[in-house]
Amino acid sequence: MTENIKKLVAISSSSIAHALVAIEERLVVEQLVGHLLSLKNGFYAFESALLVRPLSSTNVPSGVIEWNDPSGWKSKFDADLSTETFFAEDVFGEQFSIREKGIVKFNPETGEIVPFAEDIEEWAQKLLKDYAFQTGQSIAHSWQAKHGPLANGCRLAPKVPFVIGGEYMVSNLVSMEDIELVKFNAQIANQITNLSDGSTVKIDLLD
């Protein structure tokens, strides 16, 4: 069934990339993502809160193939992310990864990976059912009403990280390029891994 995928694509922006890459590269991702990117090769939805990456793009935002380069931002995390295929993200840069059996959501601020959906159709269904929460659309709407549209490839970053008490409020958010945000979050996640709730931490951010 593809009913929810088609609904999501129908309400989304125009394609981010207009040409698909060579078939041998395309199949690597399509065997997991199904025909989502064949319907529309990357798009924004829910007032830019959701970003679905195109299959391949050297422009902003990066394509799935480029974004998942093992030598890129993934290498900044102590956690092993080499087997994940991140193809979409919410407005705060939390990543959706599709596996052979299901879709998970990765919080780059904490390094936590949690199950999200059994397949791409259920993933689309859950987003459509509760997009305000699942993609951050409600706060994305409020932030953009005050500051203007998010620039291409940018996400909303907390001035005070959420994991140490930062609030989900417009006043605590700034626009940041997705690649810079995920690298910034890696510095936090690597320092708090294995700490119990309530521990006192010192976030030592690097240049």
Wavefront OBJ file of the C-alpha trace (Angstrom):
o trace
v 0.000 0.000 0.000
v 1.210 3.486 -0.824
v -1.793 5.640 0.052
v -0.040 7.637 2.786
v 3.163 8.053 0.798
v 1.152 9.529 -2.061
v -0.688 11.870 0.326
v 2.574 13.096 1.811
v 4.122 13.695 -1.596
v 0.989 15.488 -2.802
v 1.105 18.115 -0.025
v 4.859 18.666 -0.226
v 7.004 21.201 -2.065
v 8.330 20.756 -5.565
v 11.235 18.341 -6.037
v 14.521 19.476 -4.562
v 16.485 17.701 -7.290
v 15.114 17.280 -10.779
v 17.291 14.477 -12.096
v 17.936 11.062 -10.610
v 21.472 9.696 -10.560
v 22.801 6.605 -12.272
v 20.667 3.533 -11.787
v 23.359 1.567 -9.932
v 23.516 4.273 -7.237
v 19.770 4.765 -7.239
v 19.066 1.116 -6.462
v 21.222 1.175 -3.346
v 18.764 3.536 -1.685
v 15.574 2.606 -3.506
v 15.659 -0.965 -2.289
v 15.104 0.526 1.159
v 13.109 3.709 0.553
v 10.874 2.096 -2.051
v 9.439 4.434 -4.656
v 9.191 7.515 -2.402
v 12.025 9.322 -4.184
v 10.775 8.138 -7.554
v 7.532 10.019 -6.927
v 9.381 13.158 -5.888
v 13.153 13.405 -5.629
v 13.449 15.161 -2.287
v 11.046 17.690 -0.805
v 9.969 19.812 2.151
v 6.612 19.445 3.878
v 4.669 20.898 6.795
v 6.048 24.426 6.397
v 9.602 23.127 5.886
v 9.525 21.233 9.187
v 10.079 17.942 7.370
v 12.974 17.528 4.971
v 13.098 14.442 2.757
v 16.450 14.416 0.999
v 16.831 13.811 -2.738
v 18.677 10.676 -3.707
v 21.807 12.553 -4.708
v 22.726 16.236 -4.656
v 25.955 18.154 -4.171
v 23.934 21.302 -3.498
v 22.095 22.258 -0.300
v 20.534 20.174 1.102
v 22.747 17.166 0.504
v 21.306 14.054 -1.068
v 20.881 10.745 0.734
v 24.037 9.324 -0.827
v 26.203 12.315 0.109
v 24.601 12.773 3.557
v 25.403 9.174 4.504
v 29.065 9.312 3.530
v 30.788 7.404 6.392
v 33.661 9.900 6.391
v 31.321 12.869 6.831
v 29.314 13.958 9.882
v 28.658 10.355 10.951
v 32.337 10.015 11.853
v 31.956 12.799 14.435
v 29.834 10.556 16.657
v 31.338 7.972 18.988
v 28.312 5.775 18.235
v 28.595 3.594 15.144
v 26.211 5.035 12.540
v 27.832 3.403 9.534
v 24.930 1.050 8.841
v 22.203 3.705 9.075
v 20.631 5.225 5.951
v 19.337 8.647 6.989
v 16.870 9.971 4.433
v 14.756 12.584 6.242
v 14.704 14.797 9.324
v 12.434 16.990 11.399
v 12.873 20.722 11.953
v 15.293 20.154 14.857
v 17.545 17.898 12.802
v 16.391 14.613 14.337
v 17.084 12.011 11.665
v 14.939 9.252 10.208
v 16.880 6.173 9.110
v 15.414 3.349 7.058
v 16.601 -0.192 7.618
v 15.719 -3.520 6.031
v 13.279 -4.014 8.895
v 11.716 -0.735 9.891
v 12.441 2.947 10.339
v 14.128 4.458 13.377
v 14.569 8.012 14.605
v 17.968 9.265 15.704
v 18.333 12.155 18.135
v 21.794 13.608 17.374
v 21.767 15.637 20.586
v 21.611 12.530 22.762
v 22.773 9.825 20.369
v 19.584 7.873 21.068
v 18.012 5.709 18.367
v 14.392 4.594 18.827
v 12.000 2.557 16.646
v 9.534 4.700 14.684
v 7.690 2.681 12.037
v 7.627 -0.766 10.477
v 7.983 0.547 6.922
v 7.911 3.707 4.791
v 4.111 3.620 4.481
v 3.611 3.586 8.257
v 6.249 6.324 8.567
v 4.226 8.551 6.229
v 1.007 7.662 8.059
v 2.419 8.677 11.441
v 3.701 11.990 10.092
v 0.370 12.834 8.466
v -1.560 11.917 11.594
v 0.495 14.053 13.992
v 2.739 16.301 11.898
v 2.723 19.162 14.421
v 4.551 16.999 16.954
v 6.391 14.477 14.795
v 8.025 17.100 12.548
v 8.013 20.171 14.814
v 5.641 21.970 12.437
v 3.892 24.013 15.125
v 7.069 25.646 16.403
v 8.446 25.920 12.859
v 5.331 27.903 11.948
v 5.753 30.241 14.927
v 9.480 30.760 14.319
v 9.006 31.546 10.631
v 6.120 33.911 11.359
v 8.611 35.979 13.371
v 11.858 35.502 11.459
v 10.811 34.615 7.932
v 11.173 31.375 5.964
v 13.920 28.936 6.860
v 16.732 29.060 4.336
v 17.275 26.036 2.138
v 19.069 23.290 4.072
v 18.637 24.964 7.465
v 17.084 23.540 10.620
v 16.194 25.085 13.981
v 18.872 24.772 16.665
v 18.348 25.472 20.372
v 20.522 28.190 21.897
v 20.396 26.169 25.112
v 20.436 22.476 24.128
v 17.209 20.630 24.853
v 19.066 17.853 26.639
v 20.279 20.238 29.359
v 16.982 22.018 29.846
v 16.601 24.261 26.810
v 12.963 25.028 26.055
v 11.027 24.292 22.889
v 10.255 27.976 22.387
v 10.841 30.412 19.538
v 13.085 32.540 21.761
v 15.438 29.574 22.263
v 15.813 28.758 18.573
v 18.081 29.949 15.788
v 18.469 28.874 12.184
v 21.539 26.728 11.464
v 22.773 24.781 8.444
v 21.919 21.110 8.841
v 25.523 19.927 8.590
v 26.710 22.412 11.209
v 23.861 21.476 13.539
v 24.539 17.758 13.412
v 28.267 18.284 14.030
v 27.443 20.611 16.935
v 25.156 17.966 18.391
v 27.831 15.293 18.088
v 29.965 17.230 20.555
v 27.126 17.077 23.073
v 26.087 13.475 22.471
v 29.640 12.167 22.823
v 29.991 13.800 26.247
v 26.706 12.675 27.799
v 26.570 9.075 26.580
v 25.971 6.626 29.448
v 25.209 9.343 31.992
v 22.141 8.681 34.135
v 19.216 11.117 34.234
v 19.838 13.986 36.630
v 23.617 13.832 36.394
v 25.543 17.078 36.531
v 27.343 17.676 33.274
v 29.679 20.234 31.778
v 29.147 20.677 28.068
v 32.603 21.395 26.706
v 31.923 22.538 23.131
v 34.783 22.473 20.660
v 35.524 24.953 17.895
l 1 2 3 4 5 6 7 8 9 10 11 12 13 14 15 16 17 18 19 20 21 22 23 24 25 26 27 28 29 30 31 32 33 34 35 36 37 38 39 40 41 42 43 44 45 46 47 48 49 50 51 52 53 54 55 56 57 58 59 60 61 62 63 64 65 66 67 68 69 70 71 72 73 74 75 76 77 78 79 80 81 82 83 84 85 86 87 88 89 90 91 92 93 94 95 96 97 98 99 100 101 102 103 104 105 106 107 108 109 110 111 112 113 114 115 116 117 118 119 120 121 122 123 124 125 126 127 128 129 130 131 132 133 134 135 136 137 138 139 140 141 142 143 144 145 146 147 148 149 150 151 152 153 154 155 156 157 158 159 160 161 162 163 164 165 166 167 168 169 170 171 172 173 174 175 176 177 178 179 180 181 182 183 184 185 186 187 188 189 190 191 192 193 194 195 196 197 198 199 200 201 202 203 204 205 206 207
